[in-house]
Amino acid sequence: MFTGTSSVEGRNFICGVSEDQKRKLKLRKPKEFMNLVKLKYATSLAHAGEAVGVIAAQSIGEPSTQMT
């Protein structure tokens, strides 16, 4: 994967995971993680009566602005 860094050390710094981060990930319980995923999913849904046309237009139009 290309991350735009100019050196191997820079790429390893950006893509690497420290031992402290690995330890924190192991401490989380799988059930707690699944509850967090469910919460994030539920809050990302469009509610009844919400103007979804605007959301759709943004999701279609936004990538094209990055091509210019």
PDB file with SEQRES, HELIX, SHEET and CRYST1 records, atoms N, CA, C and O in Angstrom:
SEQRES   1 A   68  MET PHE THR GLY THR SER SER VAL GLU GLY ARG ASN PHE          
SEQRES   2 A   68  ILE CYS GLY VAL SER GLU ASP GLN LYS ARG LYS LEU LYS          
SEQRES   3 A   68  LEU ARG LYS PRO LYS GLU PHE MET ASN LEU VAL LYS LEU          
SEQRES   4 A   68  LYS TYR ALA THR SER LEU ALA HIS ALA GLY GLU ALA VAL          
SEQRES   5 A   68  GLY VAL ILE ALA ALA GLN SER ILE GLY GLU PRO SER THR          
SEQRES   6 A   68  GLN MET THR                                                  
HELIX    1 AA1 VAL A    8  CYS A   15  1                                   8    
HELIX    2 AA2 GLU A   19  LEU A   27  1                                   9    
HELIX    3 AA3 PRO A   30  SER A   44  1                                  15    
HELIX    4 AA4 VAL A   52  THR A   65  1                                  14    
CRYST1    1.000    1.000    1.000  90.00  90.00  90.00 P 1           1          
ATOM      1  N   MET A   1       0.841  -1.174   0.000  1.00  0.00           N  
ATOM      2  CA  MET A   1       0.000   0.000   0.000  1.00  0.00           C  
ATOM      3  C   MET A   1       0.890   1.244   0.000  1.00  0.00           C  
ATOM      4  O   MET A   1       1.839   1.329   0.780  1.00  0.00           O  
ATOM      5  N   PHE A   2       0.595   2.178  -0.847  1.00  0.00           N  
ATOM      6  CA  PHE A   2       1.353   3.424  -0.930  1.00  0.00           C  
ATOM      7  C   PHE A   2       0.712   4.463  -0.028  1.00  0.00           C  
ATOM      8  O   PHE A   2      -0.474   4.764  -0.161  1.00  0.00           O  
ATOM      9  N   THR A   3       1.492   5.006   0.884  1.00  0.00           N  
ATOM     10  CA  THR A   3       0.953   5.996   1.814  1.00  0.00           C  
ATOM     11  C   THR A   3       1.488   7.390   1.558  1.00  0.00           C  
ATOM     12  O   THR A   3       1.146   8.324   2.284  1.00  0.00           O  
ATOM     13  N   GLY A   4       2.325   7.551   0.534  1.00  0.00           N  
ATOM     14  CA  GLY A   4       2.824   8.871   0.204  1.00  0.00           C  
ATOM     15  C   GLY A   4       4.066   9.280   0.964  1.00  0.00           C  
ATOM     16  O   GLY A   4       4.509  10.423   0.846  1.00  0.00           O  
ATOM     17  N   THR A   5       4.641   8.371   1.745  1.00  0.00           N  
ATOM     18  CA  THR A   5       5.854   8.718   2.471  1.00  0.00           C  
ATOM     19  C   THR A   5       7.061   8.549   1.570  1.00  0.00           C  
ATOM     20  O   THR A   5       7.016   7.794   0.599  1.00  0.00           O  
ATOM     21  N   SER A   6       8.130   9.243   1.886  1.00  0.00           N  
ATOM     22  CA  SER A   6       9.319   9.194   1.038  1.00  0.00           C  
ATOM     23  C   SER A   6      10.378   8.248   1.565  1.00  0.00           C  
ATOM     24  O   SER A   6      11.449   8.140   0.967  1.00  0.00           O  
ATOM     25  N   SER A   7      10.118   7.563   2.661  1.00  0.00           N  
ATOM     26  CA  SER A   7      11.116   6.640   3.192  1.00  0.00           C  
ATOM     27  C   SER A   7      10.436   5.430   3.818  1.00  0.00           C  
ATOM     28  O   SER A   7       9.255   5.463   4.161  1.00  0.00           O  
ATOM     29  N   VAL A   8      11.212   4.369   3.954  1.00  0.00           N  
ATOM     30  CA  VAL A   8      10.701   3.154   4.580  1.00  0.00           C  
ATOM     31  C   VAL A   8      10.378   3.423   6.046  1.00  0.00           C  
ATOM     32  O   VAL A   8       9.385   2.914   6.567  1.00  0.00           O  
ATOM     33  N   GLU A   9      11.207   4.216   6.709  1.00  0.00           N  
ATOM     34  CA  GLU A   9      10.967   4.532   8.118  1.00  0.00           C  
ATOM     35  C   GLU A   9       9.648   5.289   8.295  1.00  0.00           C  
ATOM     36  O   GLU A   9       8.902   5.045   9.243  1.00  0.00           O  
ATOM     37  N   GLY A  10       9.376   6.207   7.369  1.00  0.00           N  
ATOM     38  CA  GLY A  10       8.121   6.951   7.433  1.00  0.00           C  
ATOM     39  C   GLY A  10       6.917   6.057   7.251  1.00  0.00           C  
ATOM     40  O   GLY A  10       5.918   6.202   7.955  1.00  0.00           O  
ATOM     41  N   ARG A  11       7.006   5.122   6.298  1.00  0.00           N  
ATOM     42  CA  ARG A  11       5.909   4.183   6.068  1.00  0.00           C  
ATOM     43  C   ARG A  11       5.698   3.298   7.286  1.00  0.00           C  
ATOM     44  O   ARG A  11       4.561   3.081   7.706  1.00  0.00           O  
ATOM     45  N   ASN A  12       6.781   2.786   7.857  1.00  0.00           N  
ATOM     46  CA  ASN A  12       6.661   1.933   9.036  1.00  0.00           C  
ATOM     47  C   ASN A  12       6.069   2.692  10.218  1.00  0.00           C  
ATOM     48  O   ASN A  12       5.316   2.122  11.008  1.00  0.00           O  
ATOM     49  N   PHE A  13       6.404   3.967  10.341  1.00  0.00           N  
ATOM     50  CA  PHE A  13       5.850   4.780  11.422  1.00  0.00           C  
ATOM     51  C   PHE A  13       4.347   4.954  11.248  1.00  0.00           C  
ATOM     52  O   PHE A  13       3.593   4.853  12.215  1.00  0.00           O  
ATOM     53  N   ILE A  14       3.906   5.217  10.008  1.00  0.00           N  
ATOM     54  CA  ILE A  14       2.485   5.444   9.749  1.00  0.00           C  
ATOM     55  C   ILE A  14       1.689   4.150   9.847  1.00  0.00           C  
ATOM     56  O   ILE A  14       0.608   4.136  10.436  1.00  0.00           O  
ATOM     57  N   CYS A  15       2.204   3.066   9.283  1.00  0.00           N  
ATOM     58  CA  CYS A  15       1.461   1.805   9.209  1.00  0.00           C  
ATOM     59  C   CYS A  15       1.652   0.923  10.437  1.00  0.00           C  
ATOM     60  O   CYS A  15       0.878  -0.010  10.649  1.00  0.00           O  
ATOM     61  N   GLY A  16       2.657   1.200  11.240  1.00  0.00           N  
ATOM     62  CA  GLY A  16       2.966   0.343  12.372  1.00  0.00           C  
ATOM     63  C   GLY A  16       1.998   0.508  13.526  1.00  0.00           C  
ATOM     64  O   GLY A  16       1.345   1.540  13.679  1.00  0.00           O  
ATOM     65  N   VAL A  17       1.925  -0.537  14.332  1.00  0.00           N  
ATOM     66  CA  VAL A  17       1.108  -0.522  15.542  1.00  0.00           C  
ATOM     67  C   VAL A  17       2.058  -0.746  16.711  1.00  0.00           C  
ATOM     68  O   VAL A  17       2.801  -1.727  16.733  1.00  0.00           O  
ATOM     69  N   SER A  18       2.034   0.143  17.662  1.00  0.00           N  
ATOM     70  CA  SER A  18       2.945   0.027  18.803  1.00  0.00           C  
ATOM     71  C   SER A  18       2.501  -1.100  19.729  1.00  0.00           C  
ATOM     72  O   SER A  18       1.363  -1.564  19.670  1.00  0.00           O  
ATOM     73  N   GLU A  19       3.419  -1.527  20.580  1.00  0.00           N  
ATOM     74  CA  GLU A  19       3.106  -2.584  21.544  1.00  0.00           C  
ATOM     75  C   GLU A  19       2.025  -2.125  22.514  1.00  0.00           C  
ATOM     76  O   GLU A  19       1.187  -2.926  22.928  1.00  0.00           O  
ATOM     77  N   ASP A  20       2.031  -0.858  22.877  1.00  0.00           N  
ATOM     78  CA  ASP A  20       1.010  -0.321  23.775  1.00  0.00           C  
ATOM     79  C   ASP A  20      -0.371  -0.400  23.128  1.00  0.00           C  
ATOM     80  O   ASP A  20      -1.355  -0.733  23.790  1.00  0.00           O  
ATOM     81  N   GLN A  21      -0.440  -0.092  21.824  1.00  0.00           N  
ATOM     82  CA  GLN A  21      -1.715  -0.174  21.115  1.00  0.00           C  
ATOM     83  C   GLN A  21      -2.188  -1.618  21.021  1.00  0.00           C  
ATOM     84  O   GLN A  21      -3.382  -1.887  21.156  1.00  0.00           O  
ATOM     85  N   LYS A  22      -1.260  -2.557  20.791  1.00  0.00           N  
ATOM     86  CA  LYS A  22      -1.633  -3.975  20.729  1.00  0.00           C  
ATOM     87  C   LYS A  22      -2.191  -4.444  22.067  1.00  0.00           C  
ATOM     88  O   LYS A  22      -3.163  -5.197  22.111  1.00  0.00           O  
ATOM     89  N   ARG A  23      -1.566  -3.993  23.164  1.00  0.00           N  
ATOM     90  CA  ARG A  23      -2.026  -4.389  24.492  1.00  0.00           C  
ATOM     91  C   ARG A  23      -3.430  -3.858  24.757  1.00  0.00           C  
ATOM     92  O   ARG A  23      -4.266  -4.567  25.317  1.00  0.00           O  
ATOM     93  N   LYS A  24      -3.695  -2.612  24.358  1.00  0.00           N  
ATOM     94  CA  LYS A  24      -5.020  -2.024  24.557  1.00  0.00           C  
ATOM     95  C   LYS A  24      -6.077  -2.771  23.757  1.00  0.00           C  
ATOM     96  O   LYS A  24      -7.203  -2.947  24.223  1.00  0.00           O  
ATOM     97  N   LEU A  25      -5.716  -3.213  22.546  1.00  0.00           N  
ATOM     98  CA  LEU A  25      -6.675  -3.953  21.730  1.00  0.00           C  
ATOM     99  C   LEU A  25      -7.012  -5.295  22.360  1.00  0.00           C  
ATOM    100  O   LEU A  25      -8.155  -5.747  22.281  1.00  0.00           O  
ATOM    101  N   LYS A  26      -6.035  -5.935  22.982  1.00  0.00           N  
ATOM    102  CA  LYS A  26      -6.274  -7.232  23.609  1.00  0.00           C  
ATOM    103  C   LYS A  26      -7.149  -7.105  24.843  1.00  0.00           C  
ATOM    104  O   LYS A  26      -7.861  -8.044  25.198  1.00  0.00           O  
ATOM    105  N   LEU A  27      -7.104  -5.945  25.504  1.00  0.00           N  
ATOM    106  CA  LEU A  27      -7.886  -5.759  26.719  1.00  0.00           C  
ATOM    107  C   LEU A  27      -9.378  -5.613  26.442  1.00  0.00           C  
ATOM    108  O   LEU A  27     -10.204  -5.911  27.305  1.00  0.00           O  
ATOM    109  N   ARG A  28      -9.723  -5.155  25.246  1.00  0.00           N  
ATOM    110  CA  ARG A  28     -11.146  -4.996  24.920  1.00  0.00           C  
ATOM    111  C   ARG A  28     -11.808  -6.355  24.772  1.00  0.00           C  
ATOM    112  O   ARG A  28     -11.243  -7.283  24.194  1.00  0.00           O  
ATOM    113  N   LYS A  29     -12.993  -6.449  25.295  1.00  0.00           N  
ATOM    114  CA  LYS A  29     -13.735  -7.694  25.200  1.00  0.00           C  
ATOM    115  C   LYS A  29     -14.461  -7.746  23.865  1.00  0.00           C  
ATOM    116  O   LYS A  29     -14.946  -6.719  23.390  1.00  0.00           O  
ATOM    117  N   PRO A  30     -14.545  -8.920  23.253  1.00  0.00           N  
ATOM    118  CA  PRO A  30     -15.255  -9.031  21.971  1.00  0.00           C  
ATOM    119  C   PRO A  30     -16.713  -8.575  22.055  1.00  0.00           C  
ATOM    120  O   PRO A  30     -17.228  -7.970  21.114  1.00  0.00           O  
ATOM    121  N   LYS A  31     -17.376  -8.860  23.172  1.00  0.00           N  
ATOM    122  CA  LYS A  31     -18.775  -8.456  23.321  1.00  0.00           C  
ATOM    123  C   LYS A  31     -18.892  -6.931  23.362  1.00  0.00           C  
ATOM    124  O   LYS A  31     -19.816  -6.359  22.784  1.00  0.00           O  
ATOM    125  N   GLU A  32     -17.956  -6.283  24.044  1.00  0.00           N  
ATOM    126  CA  GLU A  32     -17.945  -4.820  24.114  1.00  0.00           C  
ATOM    127  C   GLU A  32     -17.719  -4.229  22.722  1.00  0.00           C  
ATOM    128  O   GLU A  32     -18.340  -3.234  22.350  1.00  0.00           O  
ATOM    129  N   PHE A  33     -16.829  -4.852  21.964  1.00  0.00           N  
ATOM    130  CA  PHE A  33     -16.551  -4.389  20.604  1.00  0.00           C  
ATOM    131  C   PHE A  33     -17.790  -4.517  19.722  1.00  0.00           C  
ATOM    132  O   PHE A  33     -18.110  -3.595  18.972  1.00  0.00           O  
ATOM    133  N   MET A  34     -18.487  -5.643  19.802  1.00  0.00           N  
ATOM    134  CA  MET A  34     -19.690  -5.842  18.987  1.00  0.00           C  
ATOM    135  C   MET A  34     -20.774  -4.843  19.366  1.00  0.00           C  
ATOM    136  O   MET A  34     -21.493  -4.355  18.494  1.00  0.00           O  
ATOM    137  N   ASN A  35     -20.902  -4.536  20.638  1.00  0.00           N  
ATOM    138  CA  ASN A  35     -21.880  -3.531  21.062  1.00  0.00           C  
ATOM    139  C   ASN A  35     -21.541  -2.166  20.477  1.00  0.00           C  
ATOM    140  O   ASN A  35     -22.437  -1.423  20.075  1.00  0.00           O  
ATOM    141  N   LEU A  36     -20.261  -1.833  20.426  1.00  0.00           N  
ATOM    142  CA  LEU A  36     -19.835  -0.570  19.845  1.00  0.00           C  
ATOM    143  C   LEU A  36     -20.130  -0.535  18.345  1.00  0.00           C  
ATOM    144  O   LEU A  36     -20.575   0.488  17.825  1.00  0.00           O  
ATOM    145  N   VAL A  37     -19.886  -1.642  17.653  1.00  0.00           N  
ATOM    146  CA  VAL A  37     -20.181  -1.722  16.217  1.00  0.00           C  
ATOM    147  C   VAL A  37     -21.677  -1.541  15.970  1.00  0.00           C  
ATOM    148  O   VAL A  37     -22.074  -0.809  15.064  1.00  0.00           O  
ATOM    149  N   LYS A  38     -22.498  -2.198  16.764  1.00  0.00           N  
ATOM    150  CA  LYS A  38     -23.952  -2.072  16.617  1.00  0.00           C  
ATOM    151  C   LYS A  38     -24.420  -0.641  16.867  1.00  0.00           C  
ATOM    152  O   LYS A  38     -25.296  -0.140  16.162  1.00  0.00           O  
ATOM    153  N   LEU A  39     -23.840   0.011  17.862  1.00  0.00           N  
ATOM    154  CA  LEU A  39     -24.197   1.396  18.169  1.00  0.00           C  
ATOM    155  C   LEU A  39     -23.824   2.320  17.016  1.00  0.00           C  
ATOM    156  O   LEU A  39     -24.621   3.169  16.618  1.00  0.00           O  
ATOM    157  N   LYS A  40     -22.613   2.160  16.477  1.00  0.00           N  
ATOM    158  CA  LYS A  40     -22.175   2.999  15.354  1.00  0.00           C  
ATOM    159  C   LYS A  40     -23.066   2.779  14.139  1.00  0.00           C  
ATOM    160  O   LYS A  40     -23.408   3.732  13.439  1.00  0.00           O  
ATOM    161  N   TYR A  41     -23.447   1.520  13.883  1.00  0.00           N  
ATOM    162  CA  TYR A  41     -24.323   1.213  12.753  1.00  0.00           C  
ATOM    163  C   TYR A  41     -25.691   1.864  12.943  1.00  0.00           C  
ATOM    164  O   TYR A  41     -26.225   2.477  12.020  1.00  0.00           O  
ATOM    165  N   ALA A  42     -26.248   1.730  14.129  1.00  0.00           N  
ATOM    166  CA  ALA A  42     -27.585   2.267  14.389  1.00  0.00           C  
ATOM    167  C   ALA A  42     -27.617   3.785  14.258  1.00  0.00           C  
ATOM    168  O   ALA A  42     -28.602   4.340  13.770  1.00  0.00           O  
ATOM    169  N   THR A  43     -26.558   4.462  14.686  1.00  0.00           N  
ATOM    170  CA  THR A  43     -26.547   5.919  14.603  1.00  0.00           C  
ATOM    171  C   THR A  43     -26.256   6.421  13.195  1.00  0.00           C  
ATOM    172  O   THR A  43     -26.481   7.594  12.898  1.00  0.00           O  
ATOM    173  N   SER A  44     -25.758   5.544  12.323  1.00  0.00           N  
ATOM    174  CA  SER A  44     -25.447   5.977  10.957  1.00  0.00           C  
ATOM    175  C   SER A  44     -26.635   5.839  10.008  1.00  0.00           C  
ATOM    176  O   SER A  44     -26.570   6.324   8.879  1.00  0.00           O  
ATOM    177  N   LEU A  45     -27.703   5.198  10.431  1.00  0.00           N  
ATOM    178  CA  LEU A  45     -28.863   4.991   9.565  1.00  0.00           C  
ATOM    179  C   LEU A  45     -29.645   6.284   9.376  1.00  0.00           C  
ATOM    180  O   LEU A  45     -29.682   7.140  10.260  1.00  0.00           O  
ATOM    181  N   ALA A  46     -30.267   6.410   8.212  1.00  0.00           N  
ATOM    182  CA  ALA A  46     -31.146   7.554   7.957  1.00  0.00           C  
ATOM    183  C   ALA A  46     -32.485   7.294   8.646  1.00  0.00           C  
ATOM    184  O   ALA A  46     -33.021   6.189   8.575  1.00  0.00           O  
ATOM    185  N   HIS A  47     -33.006   8.289   9.295  1.00  0.00           N  
ATOM    186  CA  HIS A  47     -34.265   8.154  10.021  1.00  0.00           C  
ATOM    187  C   HIS A  47     -35.450   8.355   9.081  1.00  0.00           C  
ATOM    188  O   HIS A  47     -35.309   8.938   8.006  1.00  0.00           O  
ATOM    189  N   ALA A  48     -36.615   7.868   9.493  1.00  0.00           N  
ATOM    190  CA  ALA A  48     -37.829   8.022   8.698  1.00  0.00           C  
ATOM    191  C   ALA A  48     -38.133   9.499   8.510  1.00  0.00           C  
ATOM    192  O   ALA A  48     -38.138  10.267   9.472  1.00  0.00           O  
ATOM    193  N   GLY A  49     -38.384   9.891   7.278  1.00  0.00           N  
ATOM    194  CA  GLY A  49     -38.697  11.273   6.971  1.00  0.00           C  
ATOM    195  C   GLY A  49     -37.488  12.148   6.699  1.00  0.00           C  
ATOM    196  O   GLY A  49     -37.634  13.324   6.366  1.00  0.00           O  
ATOM    197  N   GLU A  50     -36.299  11.586   6.836  1.00  0.00           N  
ATOM    198  CA  GLU A  50     -35.084  12.365   6.580  1.00  0.00           C  
ATOM    199  C   GLU A  50     -34.878  12.524   5.077  1.00  0.00           C  
ATOM    200  O   GLU A  50     -35.222  11.630   4.304  1.00  0.00           O  
ATOM    201  N   ALA A  51     -34.323  13.649   4.665  1.00  0.00           N  
ATOM    202  CA  ALA A  51     -34.103  13.931   3.244  1.00  0.00           C  
ATOM    203  C   ALA A  51     -32.904  13.125   2.746  1.00  0.00           C  
ATOM    204  O   ALA A  51     -31.767  13.593   2.801  1.00  0.00           O  
ATOM    205  N   VAL A  52     -33.167  11.913   2.260  1.00  0.00           N  
ATOM    206  CA  VAL A  52     -32.073  11.048   1.820  1.00  0.00           C  
ATOM    207  C   VAL A  52     -31.558  11.421   0.439  1.00  0.00           C  
ATOM    208  O   VAL A  52     -30.476  10.981   0.050  1.00  0.00           O  
ATOM    209  N   GLY A  53     -32.302  12.218  -0.306  1.00  0.00           N  
ATOM    210  CA  GLY A  53     -31.832  12.651  -1.618  1.00  0.00           C  
ATOM    211  C   GLY A  53     -30.572  13.484  -1.512  1.00  0.00           C  
ATOM    212  O   GLY A  53     -29.674  13.376  -2.346  1.00  0.00           O  
ATOM    213  N   VAL A  54     -30.508  14.312  -0.491  1.00  0.00           N  
ATOM    214  CA  VAL A  54     -29.326  15.145  -0.272  1.00  0.00           C  
ATOM    215  C   VAL A  54     -28.133  14.267   0.088  1.00  0.00           C  
ATOM    216  O   VAL A  54     -27.021  14.500  -0.388  1.00  0.00           O  
ATOM    217  N   ILE A  55     -28.359  13.265   0.923  1.00  0.00           N  
ATOM    218  CA  ILE A  55     -27.281  12.350   1.305  1.00  0.00           C  
ATOM    219  C   ILE A  55     -26.780  11.595   0.078  1.00  0.00           C  
ATOM    220  O   ILE A  55     -25.572  11.442  -0.107  1.00  0.00           O  
ATOM    221  N   ALA A  56     -27.699  11.124  -0.758  1.00  0.00           N  
ATOM    222  CA  ALA A  56     -27.308  10.405  -1.974  1.00  0.00           C  
ATOM    223  C   ALA A  56     -26.544  11.312  -2.927  1.00  0.00           C  
ATOM    224  O   ALA A  56     -25.547  10.891  -3.515  1.00  0.00           O  
ATOM    225  N   ALA A  57     -26.993  12.538  -3.084  1.00  0.00           N  
ATOM    226  CA  ALA A  57     -26.310  13.471  -3.982  1.00  0.00           C  
ATOM    227  C   ALA A  57     -24.900  13.769  -3.490  1.00  0.00           C  
ATOM    228  O   ALA A  57     -23.972  13.879  -4.291  1.00  0.00           O  
ATOM    229  N   GLN A  58     -24.738  13.899  -2.187  1.00  0.00           N  
ATOM    230  CA  GLN A  58     -23.403  14.145  -1.638  1.00  0.00           C  
ATOM    231  C   GLN A  58     -22.493  12.951  -1.872  1.00  0.00           C  
ATOM    232  O   GLN A  58     -21.329  13.120  -2.236  1.00  0.00           O  
ATOM    233  N   SER A  59     -23.012  11.745  -1.667  1.00  0.00           N  
ATOM    234  CA  SER A  59     -22.167  10.563  -1.817  1.00  0.00           C  
ATOM    235  C   SER A  59     -21.792  10.314  -3.263  1.00  0.00           C  
ATOM    236  O   SER A  59     -20.756   9.706  -3.530  1.00  0.00           O  
ATOM    237  N   ILE A  60     -22.607  10.767  -4.206  1.00  0.00           N  
ATOM    238  CA  ILE A  60     -22.280  10.617  -5.624  1.00  0.00           C  
ATOM    239  C   ILE A  60     -21.369  11.749  -6.075  1.00  0.00           C  
ATOM    240  O   ILE A  60     -20.425  11.513  -6.830  1.00  0.00           O  
ATOM    241  N   GLY A  61     -21.629  12.962  -5.631  1.00  0.00           N  
ATOM    242  CA  GLY A  61     -20.875  14.118  -6.094  1.00  0.00           C  
ATOM    243  C   GLY A  61     -19.516  14.298  -5.451  1.00  0.00           C  
ATOM    244  O   GLY A  61     -18.611  14.849  -6.078  1.00  0.00           O  
ATOM    245  N   GLU A  62     -19.348  13.847  -4.218  1.00  0.00           N  
ATOM    246  CA  GLU A  62     -18.105  14.084  -3.490  1.00  0.00           C  
ATOM    247  C   GLU A  62     -16.890  13.419  -4.137  1.00  0.00           C  
ATOM    248  O   GLU A  62     -15.853  14.073  -4.242  1.00  0.00           O  
ATOM    249  N   PRO A  63     -16.954  12.158  -4.576  1.00  0.00           N  
ATOM    250  CA  PRO A  63     -15.768  11.568  -5.207  1.00  0.00           C  
ATOM    251  C   PRO A  63     -15.355  12.275  -6.498  1.00  0.00           C  
ATOM    252  O   PRO A  63     -14.168  12.328  -6.822  1.00  0.00           O  
ATOM    253  N   SER A  64     -16.318  12.815  -7.230  1.00  0.00           N  
ATOM    254  CA  SER A  64     -15.966  13.481  -8.486  1.00  0.00           C  
ATOM    255  C   SER A  64     -15.213  14.781  -8.239  1.00  0.00           C  
ATOM    256  O   SER A  64     -14.458  15.224  -9.104  1.00  0.00           O  
ATOM    257  N   THR A  65     -15.400  15.403  -7.075  1.00  0.00           N  
ATOM    258  CA  THR A  65     -14.649  16.624  -6.778  1.00  0.00           C  
ATOM    259  C   THR A  65     -13.184  16.315  -6.509  1.00  0.00           C  
ATOM    260  O   THR A  65     -12.333  17.195  -6.636  1.00  0.00           O  
ATOM    261  N   GLN A  66     -12.884  15.089  -6.142  1.00  0.00           N  
ATOM    262  CA  GLN A  66     -11.502  14.706  -5.867  1.00  0.00           C  
ATOM    263  C   GLN A  66     -10.749  14.337  -7.139  1.00  0.00           C  
ATOM    264  O   GLN A  66      -9.527  14.187  -7.105  1.00  0.00           O  
ATOM    265  N   MET A  67     -11.450  14.188  -8.254  1.00  0.00           N  
ATOM    266  CA  MET A  67     -10.800  13.804  -9.508  1.00  0.00           C  
ATOM    267  C   MET A  67     -10.236  14.997 -10.259  1.00  0.00           C  
ATOM    268  O   MET A  67      -9.449  14.824 -11.189  1.00  0.00           O  
ATOM    269  N   THR A  68     -10.622  16.197  -9.873  1.00  0.00           N  
ATOM    270  CA  THR A  68     -10.157  17.371 -10.615  1.00  0.00           C  
ATOM    271  C   THR A  68      -8.952  17.995  -9.966  1.00  0.00           C  
ATOM    272  O   THR A  68      -8.432  18.994 -10.462  1.00  0.00           O  
TER     273      THR A  68                                                      
END                                                                             
